[in-house]
Amino acid sequence: MFRQRRSAVAMAHEFIAANLDENGVAVDATAGNGNDTLFLAQHLKKGKVFAFDIQEQAINNTAELLKEHGLIKTVNLIRDGHENMDQYVNEPVDAVMFNLGYLPGGDHGIITRPESTAAALDKALQLLKVGGKISIVVYTGHEGGLEELNAVEKTLHKLDSHLFWVVGTRFINRPANAPVLFFIERVG
């Protein structure tokens, strides 16, 4: 199923890639260092990518990575919280990626929060077109990580199973604080 992928991010990429058409629309809800944004931009050569982050450092890191690959013009970099994505994205989306926690290499005190993540997930679900997918990688090894995991699970448990297919994946033989993944597809 995941072609021997061993990282949570690689599994998320594989899940999302199966759905991307070069003319599609996607959202990176947590730009961070730009890896998910770059992944989306490489697949959506004629489409649109919106990347959100509250930190200027994250937006700058993402912009540099996109410039290195000649893809800066294909992405809308937005310095704002992911809970405000509906203020910038006004069309159905094919994919949304969340990579929660803190900015690797940045201030570990600045983290995604349960309240804003739950609000962002609600908005992402509303924007998602039928057949669209959402991946969520939740890192639980930092302060606030377990609370965020609980907020994500609470939101996902409420989803109508006739409209959304939802799977949660944990690494059973890794430390207890290993990332938790969620895969969502809108089916109706």
C-alpha positions in Angstrom: 0.0 0.0 0.0 2.7 2.5 0.9 5.6 1.0 -1.2 7.9 0.5 1.8 7.6 4.1 3.0 8.7 4.4 6.5 8.1 8.0 7.4 4.8 9.6 8.2 5.4 12.4 5.7 6.3 10.0 2.9 3.1 8.1 3.6 1.1 11.3 3.5 2.7 12.3 0.2 1.8 8.9 -1.4 -1.8 9.1 -0.2 -2.2 12.7 -1.6 -0.3 12.1 -4.8 -2.8 9.5 -6.0 -5.4 12.3 -6.2 -3.5 15.2 -7.8 -4.2 16.3 -11.3 -1.8 19.0 -12.7 -4.7 21.4 -12.9 -5.9 20.9 -9.4 -6.1 23.1 -6.3 -4.4 22.2 -3.0 -3.6 23.7 0.4 -0.6 23.2 2.6 -2.1 24.2 5.9 1.3 24.3 7.7 4.0 25.4 5.3 6.9 25.0 7.8 10.1 24.4 5.8 8.2 24.0 2.5 8.5 20.3 1.9 4.8 19.6 1.5 4.3 22.9 -0.4 7.1 21.8 -2.8 5.5 18.4 -3.2 2.1 19.9 -4.0 3.6 22.5 -6.5 5.5 19.7 -8.3 2.3 17.9 -8.9 0.1 20.9 -9.7 2.1 22.4 -12.5 -1.0 24.2 -14.0 -3.0 24.4 -10.8 -3.0 26.4 -7.6 -1.3 25.8 -4.3 -2.0 27.9 -1.2 0.5 27.5 1.7 -0.2 28.9 5.2 2.0 29.6 8.1 2.0 32.1 11.0 5.7 32.4 11.1 7.7 34.7 8.8 10.6 32.3 9.0 8.5 29.4 7.7 7.2 31.5 4.8 10.8 32.6 4.0 12.0 29.0 4.2 9.2 27.8 1.9 9.8 30.6 -0.6 13.6 29.8 -0.8 12.8 26.1 -1.4 10.3 26.9 -4.1 12.8 29.4 -5.8 15.4 26.6 -5.8 13.0 24.5 -7.8 11.6 27.2 -10.0 8.2 26.9 -8.5 7.8 30.2 -6.5 5.3 31.6 -9.0 2.9 28.7 -8.7 2.3 29.0 -5.0 0.3 31.6 -3.0 2.3 32.0 0.3 0.1 33.3 3.0 1.4 34.5 6.4 -1.8 33.8 8.4 -3.2 31.0 10.5 -4.6 27.9 8.8 -7.9 28.5 10.5 -8.3 31.4 8.2 -7.9 29.5 4.9 -11.4 30.1 3.8 -10.6 33.8 3.6 -8.1 33.1 0.8 -9.3 29.9 -0.8 -12.8 30.3 -2.4 -12.9 27.2 -4.6 -13.2 23.5 -4.0 -9.9 21.8 -3.3 -8.4 18.5 -4.3 -6.1 18.1 -1.4 -5.2 19.6 2.0 -2.0 18.7 4.0 -1.5 19.3 7.7 1.9 18.6 9.3 1.3 19.7 12.9 3.6 20.7 15.7 6.5 23.1 15.5 8.8 24.5 12.8 11.8 22.1 12.6 14.9 24.3 13.2 12.7 27.1 14.6 11.3 28.1 17.9 9.8 25.0 19.5 7.6 27.2 21.7 5.6 28.2 18.7 3.3 25.3 17.9 0.1 24.6 16.2 -2.8 24.7 18.7 -5.8 22.4 19.2 -8.3 25.2 18.8 -6.9 26.6 15.6 -6.2 23.2 14.1 -9.8 22.0 14.8 -11.1 25.2 13.2 -8.8 24.8 10.2 -9.8 21.1 9.8 -13.5 22.1 9.8 -12.8 24.7 7.0 -10.6 22.2 5.0 -13.5 19.7 5.1 -15.9 22.3 3.8 -13.6 23.2 0.9 -12.8 19.6 0.0 -14.5 18.4 -3.3 -15.9 14.9 -3.7 -12.9 12.7 -4.2 -10.6 15.1 -2.5 -8.2 14.1 0.2 -6.7 15.4 3.5 -3.6 14.1 5.2 -2.8 15.0 8.8 0.5 14.2 10.5 0.3 14.8 14.2 3.5 14.9 16.3 2.7 14.1 19.9 6.2 14.2 21.4 6.1 17.9 22.4 4.1 19.9 24.9 0.6 20.3 23.5 0.9 17.5 21.0 -1.4 15.1 22.8 -4.0 17.8 23.2 -3.8 18.5 19.5 -4.2 14.8 18.7 -7.3 14.7 20.8 -8.8 17.8 19.1 -8.2 16.2 15.7 -9.7 12.9 16.7 -12.7 14.6 18.2 -13.3 16.5 15.0 -12.9 13.4 12.8 -15.2 11.2 15.0 -18.1 13.6 14.2 -17.8 13.1 10.4 -20.6 11.4 8.6 -19.3 8.1 7.3 -21.5 8.5 4.2 -19.6 11.7 3.3 -16.1 11.0 4.5 -13.7 8.0 4.7 -11.4 8.4 7.6 -8.4 6.2 8.7 -6.0 6.8 11.6 -2.6 5.1 11.5 -0.1 4.7 14.4 3.4 3.2 14.4 2.9 0.4 16.8 6.5 -0.7 17.2 8.0 2.8 17.6 8.1 5.1 20.7 4.8 6.2 22.1 5.4 9.7 20.8 5.8 8.7 17.2 3.6 10.6 14.7 0.0 9.7 14.2 -1.4 9.9 10.7 -4.9 10.5 9.5 -6.1 10.0 5.9 -9.5 11.5 4.9 -11.3 11.2 1.6 -14.6 12.9 0.8 -16.8 10.2 -0.8 -20.1 12.0 -0.9 
